[in-house]
Amino acid sequence: MKVPAELVGARVTRIAFDYQVRISFADHERDGRIRLDGELVIETRITVTDAVGTQVLSPGTGTALAPLLGLFTKVVIEAEVTGLGTQSLCFDDGTRLGVDPDPDYESWSLTGSGLEPVLVGPGGETGRRH
């Protein structure tokens, strides 16, 4: 499974949610050129561990997703994908975000420029879109 190591150093620039959670990331080269402009779309439960503790959040739950807003402007310091698509991102404030594959639905996808797209479908990774 491809680990999205390109996310390391990228900053969260936007968080949006409805029946999905969308987190946008960006990073620039020293000369100002865009190094990465990507979006993580999450469609299943999200585990967030921060200074408050661990919470399990679900897309489509409105204001219950408010803890994710704390990720705005945070920088990814670690990105890991294990097994069939369990994603873990750690941010510069110590917050950790985790998404496991869902047995029945797409769980998450990562697309954009400066990174290799990944789609984790029902039961785990189904492949990469090119």
TORVEXPA-751435 format. One record per atom (N, C-alpha, C): residue number from 0; residue in three letters; chain; atom name; x negated, y, z negated. Coordinates in nm, 2 decimals, padded with zeros to 4 digits. Each point is the difference from the previous one (the first is absolute). Layout:
// TORVEXPA-751435
    nr   rest   kette   atom       xx       yy       zz
   NUM    ALA       A     CA        X        Y        Z
...
***
This chain:
// TORVEXPA-751435
    nr   rest   kette   atom       xx       yy       zz
     0    MET       A      N   -00.08   -00.12    00.00
     0    MET       A     CA    00.08    00.12    00.00
     0    MET       A      C   -00.09    00.12    00.00
     1    LYS       A      N    00.03    00.10    00.08
     1    LYS       A     CA   -00.07    00.12    00.01
     1    LYS       A      C    00.03    00.09   -00.12
     2    VAL       A      N   -00.11    00.04   -00.07
     2    VAL       A     CA    00.01    00.09   -00.11
     2    VAL       A      C   -00.01    00.14    00.06
     3    PRO       A      N    00.10    00.09   -00.03
     3    PRO       A     CA    00.00    00.14    00.05
     3    PRO       A      C   -00.11    00.09   -00.07
     4    ALA       A      N   -00.12   -00.04    00.01
     4    ALA       A     CA   -00.11    00.07   -00.06
     4    ALA       A      C   -00.01    00.15    00.04
     5    GLU       A      N    00.06    00.03    00.12
     5    GLU       A     CA   -00.01    00.13    00.05
     5    GLU       A      C    00.08    00.10   -00.09
     6    LEU       A      N    00.09   -00.05   -00.08
     6    LEU       A     CA    00.08    00.08   -00.09
     6    LEU       A      C   -00.08    00.06   -00.11
     7    VAL       A      N   -00.12   -00.07   -00.04
     7    VAL       A     CA   -00.08    00.06   -00.10
     7    VAL       A      C   -00.05    00.13    00.03
     8    GLY       A      N    00.02    00.10   -00.08
     8    GLY       A     CA   -00.04    00.14    00.02
     8    GLY       A      C    00.12    00.08    00.06
     9    ALA       A      N    00.11   -00.06    00.04
     9    ALA       A     CA    00.11    00.07    00.05
     9    ALA       A      C    00.09    00.06   -00.11
    10    ARG       A      N    00.06    00.11    00.03
    10    ARG       A     CA    00.08    00.07   -00.10
    10    ARG       A      C    00.15   -00.02    00.04
    11    VAL       A      N    00.09   -00.02   -00.10
    11    VAL       A     CA    00.14   -00.01    00.02
    11    VAL       A      C    00.05    00.14    00.04
    12    THR       A      N    00.06    00.02    00.12
    12    THR       A     CA    00.05    00.13    00.04
    12    THR       A      C    00.15    00.01    00.01
    13    ARG       A      N    00.07   -00.11   -00.02
    13    ARG       A     CA    00.14    00.00    00.01
    13    ARG       A      C    00.06   -00.13   -00.06
    14    ILE       A      N    00.11    00.02   -00.08
    14    ILE       A     CA    00.07   -00.12   -00.05
    14    ILE       A      C    00.15    00.02    00.03
    15    ALA       A      N    00.06   -00.09    00.07
    15    ALA       A     CA    00.15    00.01    00.03
    15    ALA       A      C    00.06   -00.13   -00.03
    16    PHE       A      N    00.13    00.00   -00.04
    16    PHE       A     CA    00.07   -00.12   -00.02
    16    PHE       A      C    00.15    00.01    00.03
    17    ASP       A      N    00.05   -00.11    00.05
    17    ASP       A     CA    00.14   -00.03    00.01
    17    ASP       A      C    00.02   -00.15   -00.02
    18    TYR       A      N    00.02   -00.08    00.10
    18    TYR       A     CA    00.00   -00.14   -00.02
    18    TYR       A      C   -00.14   -00.06    00.03
    19    GLN       A      N   -00.09    00.08    00.03
    19    GLN       A     CA   -00.14   -00.03    00.01
    19    GLN       A      C   -00.08    00.10   -00.09
    20    VAL       A      N   -00.12   -00.03   -00.03
    20    VAL       A     CA   -00.09    00.10   -00.06
    20    VAL       A      C   -00.11    00.02    00.10
    21    ARG       A      N   -00.03    00.13    00.04
    21    ARG       A     CA   -00.10    00.04    00.09
    21    ARG       A      C   -00.10    00.08   -00.06
    22    ILE       A      N   -00.13   -00.04    00.01
    22    ILE       A     CA   -00.11    00.07   -00.06
    22    ILE       A      C   -00.09    00.04    00.11
    23    SER       A      N   -00.03    00.13    00.02
    23    SER       A     CA   -00.09    00.04    00.11
    23    SER       A      C   -00.14    00.03   -00.06
    24    PHE       A      N   -00.10   -00.03    00.07
    24    PHE       A     CA   -00.14    00.02   -00.04
    24    PHE       A      C   -00.07    00.08    00.11
    25    ALA       A      N   -00.10    00.08   -00.04
    25    ALA       A     CA   -00.09    00.07    00.09
    25    ALA       A      C   -00.13    00.01   -00.06
    26    ASP       A      N   -00.10    00.01    00.09
    26    ASP       A     CA   -00.14    00.03   -00.04
    26    ASP       A      C   -00.07    00.06    00.12
    27    HIS       A      N   -00.10    00.09   -00.03
    27    HIS       A     CA   -00.07    00.07    00.11
    27    HIS       A      C   -00.15   -00.03   -00.01
    28    GLU       A      N   -00.06    00.00    00.11
    28    GLU       A     CA   -00.15    00.00    00.01
    28    GLU       A      C   -00.06    00.13   -00.05
    29    ARG       A      N   -00.13    00.00   -00.03
    29    ARG       A     CA   -00.06    00.12   -00.05
    29    ARG       A      C    00.02    00.12    00.10
    30    ASP       A      N    00.00   -00.03    00.13
    30    ASP       A     CA    00.01    00.11    00.10
    30    ASP       A      C    00.15    00.04    00.02
    31    GLY       A      N    00.09   -00.06   -00.08
    31    GLY       A     CA    00.14    00.04    00.01
    31    GLY       A      C    00.09   -00.08    00.08
    32    ARG       A      N   -00.06   -00.09    00.08
    32    ARG       A     CA    00.08   -00.09    00.09
    32    ARG       A      C    00.07   -00.10   -00.09
    33    ILE       A      N    00.12   -00.04    00.05
    33    ILE       A     CA    00.08   -00.10   -00.08
    33    ILE       A      C   -00.06   -00.13    00.01
    34    ARG       A      N   -00.03   -00.06   -00.12
    34    ARG       A     CA   -00.06   -00.14    00.00
    34    ARG       A      C    00.11   -00.10   -00.01
    35    LEU       A      N    00.11    00.04   -00.07
    35    LEU       A     CA    00.11   -00.10   -00.02
    35    LEU       A      C    00.13    00.08   -00.02
    36    ASP       A      N    00.10   -00.05    00.07
    36    ASP       A     CA    00.14    00.06   -00.02
    36    ASP       A      C    00.09   -00.12    00.01
    37    GLY       A      N    00.04   -00.05   -00.12
    37    GLY       A     CA    00.08   -00.13    00.00
    37    GLY       A      C    00.12    00.01   -00.09
    38    GLU       A      N    00.09   -00.10    00.02
    38    GLU       A     CA    00.12   -00.01   -00.08
    38    GLU       A      C    00.02   -00.14   -00.05
    39    LEU       A      N    00.02   -00.02   -00.13
    39    LEU       A     CA    00.04   -00.12   -00.06
    39    LEU       A      C    00.15    00.00   -00.02
    40    VAL       A      N    00.07   -00.10    00.06
    40    VAL       A     CA    00.14   -00.02   -00.02
    40    VAL       A      C    00.03   -00.12   -00.08
    41    ILE       A      N    00.07    00.02   -00.11
    41    ILE       A     CA    00.02   -00.11   -00.09
    41    ILE       A      C    00.15   -00.03   -00.01
    42    GLU       A      N    00.04   -00.13    00.02
    42    GLU       A     CA    00.14   -00.03    00.01
    42    GLU       A      C    00.05   -00.10   -00.11
    43    THR       A      N   -00.09   -00.03   -00.10
    43    THR       A     CA    00.03   -00.09   -00.11
    43    THR       A      C   -00.05    00.06   -00.13
    44    ARG       A      N    00.01   -00.08   -00.11
    44    ARG       A     CA   -00.03    00.05   -00.13
    44    ARG       A      C   -00.15    00.04    00.00
    45    ILE       A      N   -00.02    00.11   -00.09
    45    ILE       A     CA   -00.13    00.06   -00.01
    45    ILE       A      C   -00.03    00.00   -00.15
    46    THR       A      N   -00.12   -00.05   -00.04
    46    THR       A     CA   -00.05    00.01   -00.13
    46    THR       A      C   -00.09    00.11   -00.02
    47    VAL       A      N    00.03    00.09   -00.09
    47    VAL       A     CA   -00.08    00.12   -00.03
    47    VAL       A      C   -00.05   -00.01   -00.14
    48    THR       A      N   -00.14    00.01   -00.02
    48    THR       A     CA   -00.06    00.00   -00.13
    48    THR       A      C   -00.07    00.13   -00.01
    49    ASP       A      N    00.04    00.08   -00.10
    49    ASP       A     CA   -00.07    00.12   -00.03
    49    ASP       A      C   -00.01    00.02   -00.15
    50    ALA       A      N   -00.03    00.13   -00.04
    50    ALA       A     CA   -00.02    00.02   -00.14
    50    ALA       A      C    00.12   -00.02   -00.09
    51    VAL       A      N    00.12    00.00    00.06
    51    VAL       A     CA    00.12   -00.03   -00.07
    51    VAL       A      C    00.02   -00.15   -00.02
    52    GLY       A      N   -00.05   -00.08    00.09
    52    GLY       A     CA    00.02   -00.15   -00.01
    52    GLY       A      C    00.03   -00.05    00.14
    53    THR       A      N    00.06   -00.12    00.00
    53    THR       A     CA    00.03   -00.06    00.13
    53    THR       A      C    00.15    00.00    00.03
    54    GLN       A      N    00.03    00.04    00.12
    54    GLN       A     CA    00.14    00.01    00.04
    54    GLN       A      C    00.02   -00.07    00.13
    55    VAL       A      N    00.11   -00.07    00.02
    55    VAL       A     CA    00.04   -00.06    00.13
    55    VAL       A      C    00.11    00.08    00.06
    56    LEU       A      N   -00.03    00.06    00.12
    56    LEU       A     CA    00.09    00.08    00.07
    56    LEU       A      C    00.05   -00.06    00.12
    57    SER       A      N    00.12    00.03    00.05
    57    SER       A     CA    00.06   -00.05    00.12
    57    SER       A      C    00.04    00.11    00.09
    58    PRO       A      N   -00.03   -00.01    00.13
    58    PRO       A     CA    00.05    00.10    00.10
    58    PRO       A      C    00.15    00.01   -00.01
    59    GLY       A      N    00.05    00.11    00.03
    59    GLY       A     CA    00.15    00.02    00.01
    59    GLY       A      C    00.06    00.03   -00.14
    60    THR       A      N   -00.08    00.03   -00.10
    60    THR       A     CA    00.05    00.02   -00.13
    60    THR       A      C    00.00    00.15   -00.05
    61    GLY       A      N   -00.02    00.09    00.10
    61    GLY       A     CA    00.01    00.14   -00.03
    61    GLY       A      C   -00.10    00.05   -00.10
    62    THR       A      N    00.05    00.07   -00.10
    62    THR       A     CA   -00.09    00.06   -00.10
    62    THR       A      C   -00.08   -00.10   -00.08
    63    ALA       A      N    00.03   -00.12    00.00
    63    ALA       A     CA   -00.08   -00.10   -00.07
    63    ALA       A      C   -00.14   -00.01    00.06
    64    LEU       A      N   -00.01    00.05    00.13
    64    LEU       A     CA   -00.13    00.00    00.07
    64    LEU       A      C   -00.09    00.12   -00.04
    65    ALA       A      N    00.05    00.09   -00.09
    65    ALA       A     CA   -00.08    00.12   -00.03
    65    ALA       A      C   -00.14   -00.03   -00.05
    66    PRO       A      N   -00.03   -00.11   -00.07
    66    PRO       A     CA   -00.14   -00.02   -00.04
    66    PRO       A      C   -00.10    00.00    00.12
    67    LEU       A      N    00.05   -00.03    00.12
    67    LEU       A     CA   -00.09    00.00    00.11
    67    LEU       A      C   -00.04    00.14    00.04
    68    LEU       A      N    00.07    00.10   -00.03
    68    LEU       A     CA   -00.03    00.14    00.03
    68    LEU       A      C   -00.14    00.04   -00.06
    69    GLY       A      N   -00.04   -00.06   -00.11
    69    GLY       A     CA   -00.12    00.03   -00.06
    69    GLY       A      C   -00.12   -00.04    00.09
    70    LEU       A      N    00.02   -00.07    00.10
    70    LEU       A     CA   -00.11   -00.04    00.09
    70    LEU       A      C   -00.04    00.11    00.10
    71    PHE       A      N    00.09    00.10    00.01
    71    PHE       A     CA   -00.03    00.11    00.09
    71    PHE       A      C   -00.13    00.07   -00.03
    72    THR       A      N   -00.09    00.01    00.10
    72    THR       A     CA   -00.13    00.06    00.00
    72    THR       A      C   -00.11   -00.09   -00.06
    73    LYS       A      N    00.04   -00.12   -00.05
    73    LYS       A     CA   -00.10   -00.09   -00.06
    73    LYS       A      C   -00.08   -00.07    00.12
    74    VAL       A      N   -00.12   -00.04   -00.04
    74    VAL       A     CA   -00.09   -00.06    00.10
    74    VAL       A      C   -00.01   -00.15   -00.03
    75    VAL       A      N    00.00   -00.08    00.11
    75    VAL       A     CA   -00.01   -00.14   -00.01
    75    VAL       A      C   -00.15   -00.03   -00.03
    76    ILE       A      N   -00.03   -00.08   -00.11
    76    ILE       A     CA   -00.14   -00.04   -00.03
    76    ILE       A      C   -00.02   -00.14    00.02
    77    GLU       A      N    00.11   -00.08    00.02
    77    GLU       A     CA   -00.02   -00.15    00.02
    77    GLU       A      C    00.12   -00.04    00.08
    78    ALA       A      N   -00.02   -00.09    00.10
    78    ALA       A     CA    00.11   -00.06    00.08
    78    ALA       A      C   -00.03   -00.15    00.01
    79    GLU       A      N    00.10   -00.08   -00.03
    79    GLU       A     CA   -00.02   -00.14    00.00
    79    GLU       A      C    00.12   -00.07    00.05
    80    VAL       A      N   -00.02   -00.10    00.09
    80    VAL       A     CA    00.11   -00.09    00.04
    80    VAL       A      C   -00.04   -00.14   -00.03
    81    THR       A      N    00.08   -00.08   -00.07
    81    THR       A     CA   -00.03   -00.14   -00.03
    81    THR       A      C    00.11   -00.09    00.04
    82    GLY       A      N   -00.03   -00.13    00.01
    82    GLY       A     CA    00.10   -00.10    00.03
    82    GLY       A      C    00.06    00.03    00.14
    83    LEU       A      N    00.13   -00.01    00.00
    83    LEU       A     CA    00.08    00.02    00.12
    83    LEU       A      C    00.04    00.14    00.03
    84    GLY       A      N   -00.05    00.09   -00.09
    84    GLY       A     CA    00.03    00.14    00.02
    84    GLY       A      C    00.04    00.08   -00.12
    85    THR       A      N   -00.06   -00.04   -00.12
    85    THR       A     CA    00.02    00.08   -00.12
    85    THR       A      C   -00.09    00.12    00.01
    86    GLN       A      N    00.06    00.11    00.00
    86    GLN       A     CA   -00.08    00.13    00.02
    86    GLN       A      C   -00.02    00.06   -00.14
    87    SER       A      N   -00.12    00.05   -00.02
    87    SER       A     CA   -00.03    00.08   -00.13
    87    SER       A      C   -00.08    00.12    00.04
    88    LEU       A      N    00.05    00.12   -00.04
    88    LEU       A     CA   -00.07    00.12    00.02
    88    LEU       A      C   -00.03    00.06   -00.14
    89    CYS       A      N   -00.12    00.05   -00.02
    89    CYS       A     CA   -00.03    00.07   -00.12
    89    CYS       A      C   -00.04    00.14    00.03
    90    PHE       A      N    00.05    00.10   -00.08
    90    PHE       A     CA   -00.02    00.14    00.03
    90    PHE       A      C   -00.09    00.06   -00.11
    91    ASP       A      N   -00.05    00.12    00.04
    91    ASP       A     CA   -00.10    00.07   -00.08
    91    ASP       A      C    00.04    00.04   -00.14
    92    ASP       A      N    00.13   -00.01   -00.03
    92    ASP       A     CA    00.05    00.03   -00.14
    92    ASP       A      C    00.02   -00.13   -00.08
    93    GLY       A      N   -00.03   -00.12    00.06
    93    GLY       A     CA    00.01   -00.13   -00.07
    93    GLY       A      C    00.13   -00.07    00.04
    94    THR       A      N    00.09    00.07    00.07
    94    THR       A     CA    00.13   -00.07    00.03
    94    THR       A      C   -00.03   -00.11    00.10
    95    ARG       A      N    00.07   -00.11   -00.01
    95    ARG       A     CA   -00.01   -00.11    00.09
    95    ARG       A      C    00.14   -00.03    00.05
    96    LEU       A      N    00.01   -00.02    00.13
    96    LEU       A     CA    00.12   -00.03    00.07
    96    LEU       A      C   -00.02   -00.14    00.06
    97    GLY       A      N    00.10   -00.09   -00.02
    97    GLY       A     CA    00.00   -00.13    00.06
    97    GLY       A      C    00.12   -00.04    00.07
    98    VAL       A      N   -00.01   -00.07    00.11
    98    VAL       A     CA    00.12   -00.05    00.08
    98    VAL       A      C   -00.03   -00.15    00.04
    99    ASP       A      N    00.09   -00.09   -00.04
    99    ASP       A     CA   -00.01   -00.14    00.03
    99    ASP       A      C    00.08   -00.03    00.12
   100    PRO       A      N   -00.03   -00.10    00.08
   100    PRO       A     CA    00.08   -00.04    00.11
   100    PRO       A      C    00.14   -00.04   -00.05
   101    ASP       A      N    00.10    00.03    00.08
   101    ASP       A     CA    00.14   -00.04   -00.03
   101    ASP       A      C    00.03   -00.13    00.08
   102    PRO       A      N    00.06   -00.10   -00.06
   102    PRO       A     CA    00.03   -00.12    00.07
   102    PRO       A      C    00.10    00.02    00.12
   103    ASP       A      N    00.08    00.10   -00.01
   103    ASP       A     CA    00.11    00.01    00.10
   103    ASP       A      C   -00.01    00.13    00.09
   104    TYR       A      N   -00.08    00.10   -00.04
   104    TYR       A     CA    00.00    00.12    00.07
   104    TYR       A      C   -00.14    00.05    00.02
   105    GLU       A      N   -00.02    00.10    00.10
   105    GLU       A     CA   -00.13    00.06    00.02
   105    GLU       A      C   -00.02    00.08   -00.13
   106    SER       A      N   -00.13   -00.02   -00.05
   106    SER       A     CA   -00.03    00.07   -00.13
   106    SER       A      C   -00.07    00.13    00.02
   107    TRP       A      N   -00.10    00.00    00.09
   107    TRP       A     CA   -00.07    00.13    00.02
   107    TRP       A      C   -00.07    00.00    00.13
   108    SER       A      N   -00.02    00.12    00.05
   108    SER       A     CA   -00.08    00.02    00.13
   108    SER       A      C   -00.09    00.12   -00.02
   109    LEU       A      N   -00.11    00.00    00.07
   109    LEU       A     CA   -00.09    00.11    00.00
   109    LEU       A      C   -00.03    00.04    00.15
   110    THR       A      N    00.02    00.12    00.04
   110    THR       A     CA   -00.02    00.04    00.14
   110    THR       A      C   -00.07    00.14   -00.01
   111    GLY       A      N   -00.05    00.04    00.12
   111    GLY       A     CA   -00.06    00.13    00.01
   111    GLY       A      C   -00.13    00.00    00.08
   112    SER       A      N   -00.06    00.12    00.01
   112    SER       A     CA   -00.13    00.01    00.06
   112    SER       A      C   -00.11   -00.01   -00.10
   113    GLY       A      N   -00.11   -00.07    00.05
   113    GLY       A     CA   -00.11   -00.02   -00.09
   113    GLY       A      C    00.00   -00.12   -00.09
   114    LEU       A      N    00.10   -00.09    00.03
   114    LEU       A     CA    00.01   -00.12   -00.08
   114    LEU       A      C    00.07   -00.11    00.09
   115    GLU       A      N   -00.02   -00.12   -00.03
   115    GLU       A     CA    00.06   -00.11    00.07
   115    GLU       A      C    00.14   -00.03   -00.06
   116    PRO       A      N    00.10    00.00    00.09
   116    PRO       A     CA    00.14   -00.02   -00.05
   116    PRO       A      C    00.01   -00.14   -00.06
   117    VAL       A      N    00.08   -00.01   -00.11
   117    VAL       A     CA    00.03   -00.13   -00.06
   117    VAL       A      C    00.15    00.00   -00.03
   118    LEU       A      N    00.06   -00.12    00.03
   118    LEU       A     CA    00.14   -00.02   -00.04
   118    LEU       A      C    00.01   -00.13   -00.08
   119    VAL       A      N    00.06    00.01   -00.12
   119    VAL       A     CA    00.02   -00.12   -00.08
   119    VAL       A      C    00.15   -00.02    00.00
   120    GLY       A      N    00.04   -00.11    00.07
   120    GLY       A     CA    00.14   -00.03    00.02
   120    GLY       A      C    00.04   -00.10   -00.10
   121    PRO       A      N    00.12   -00.06    00.02
   121    PRO       A     CA    00.06   -00.10   -00.10
   121    PRO       A      C   -00.10   -00.11   -00.03
   122    GLY       A      N   -00.03   -00.02   -00.13
   122    GLY       A     CA   -00.08   -00.11   -00.04
   122    GLY       A      C   -00.15    00.03    00.01
   123    GLY       A      N   -00.04    00.12    00.06
   123    GLY       A     CA   -00.14    00.03    00.01
   123    GLY       A      C   -00.04    00.06    00.13
   124    GLU       A      N   -00.13    00.02    00.03
   124    GLU       A     CA   -00.04    00.07    00.12
   124    GLU       A      C    00.04   -00.08    00.12
   125    THR       A      N    00.06    00.08    00.10
   125    THR       A     CA    00.05   -00.06    00.12
   125    THR       A      C   -00.10    00.03    00.11
   126    GLY       A      N   -00.09    00.09   -00.02
   126    GLY       A     CA   -00.10    00.04    00.10
   126    GLY       A      C   -00.02    00.14    00.00
   127    ARG       A      N   -00.08    00.05    00.10
   127    ARG       A     CA   -00.03    00.14    00.01
   127    ARG       A      C    00.05    00.05    00.13
   128    ARG       A      N    00.05    00.12    00.00
   128    ARG       A     CA    00.05    00.06    00.12
   128    ARG       A      C   -00.11    00.08    00.06
   129    HIS       A      N   -00.02   -00.01    00.13
   129    HIS       A     CA   -00.11    00.08    00.07
   129    HIS       A      C    00.06    00.09    00.10
***
